[in-house]
């Protein structure tokens, strides 16, 4: 009788940080593309997470458990008014950071969870108001206070939206890092009611 070995997907802190960091890059580019912040020709199609993706800091913060949130803000270029705020909250398993243990979760399961978020980002154009003016974006990183930041970065206000509409998107979990996603947006039609 032949014996079967079962392959286990072991997730390390470094591997989880790489997955989350890569996700942020693709998610940001997907948001910028789908929301029309940059012209379509600025992006190149690549295949990732089993989906066609469009691609135009630092994993150390994730590995140290020092990064709690990444926020991408889309603002009016003319007025700097915040129109959308894409919030990615990060929970890090402190046992993994402090004790160096690893966790088990299949790559396939993580990829399915990420695919669900990426599909929601792509479909966001069906419910988010049109961005009918030139826009710019900013990325905010919420870290522990003892984290050294690049000298070109500056302190920022949270760039909140007054009376926002909010949509919670799917989350994904590597068993080391859990990322919850929420988009809040300005909706003039709602404000006028």
Secondary structure, 3 states (H helix, E strand, C coil): CCCCCCCCCEECHHHHHHHHHHHHHHHHHHHHHHCCCCCHHHCEEEEECCEEEEECCCHHHHHCCCEEEEEEEEEECCCCCEEEEEEEEEEECHHHHHHCCCEECCHHHHHHHHHHHHHHHHHHHHCCCCCCCCEEEEEEEEECCCCCCCCCCCCCCCCCCCCCEEEEEEEEECCCEEEEEEEEECCHHHHHC
